[in-house]
């Protein structure tokens, strides 16, 4: 159960280890040790995770970055979780919200859902259930977007994580799937290496790393010719939608 972080299951040995989530999550929890334990567990599930310990910090990160899901402690100091939730919902296009609280009463759960949270989980909780609920609310985000995105002869079935080029299915790593999805959803817009780092990795990544260049090179090799991922010198990368 996710009471003290020491009770989290060992990452990679839980029943969720085969359920990889190529998404980005913001964990907002004032208990630093619990936040760290949740983040470490999610990273072992191939989830990119940022952490905030206060409401104002969470709102700042939500303004700077793009997230699929916010795991939001309701009982934050200062700007509380309810207010963070309201502001995200008022934005209209924000991430899904999974609210956490120590309160177990029905009224508290109803109140949390009433202000716009997508799901509710009471503490202590099993880590497997947290991952399952993140998985469930992230699918709701996917339903609001095109389930299959295409570029030329490339088709990406996002919910099923299946990529085809013509009749050939292409197997990718979790991070390659994420980078390809970000590029394809940008619809030909040039994304810098920094923007790809922000959207596909978490804040722990070294901004000077070559990981974007390496991931793009591996992705190109797997997608084959003619190249569909284009380098725009001095600017970044984009999906080339024009026919060769």
Secondary structure, DSSP 8 states (H G I E B T S, - for coil): --SSGGGS--TTSSTTTT-----EEEEE-S-HHHHHHHHHHHHTTT-EEEEESSHHHHHHHHHHS--SEEEEESS-SSS-HHHHHHHHHHHSS--EEEEEES---HHHHHHHHHTT-SEEEESS--HHHHHHHHHHHHHHHHHTS-SEEEETTEEEETTTTEEEETTEEE---HHHHHHHHHHHHTTT--B-HHHHHHHHS-TTS-TT-SHHHHHHHHHHHHH-SS--EEEETTTEEEE--S--
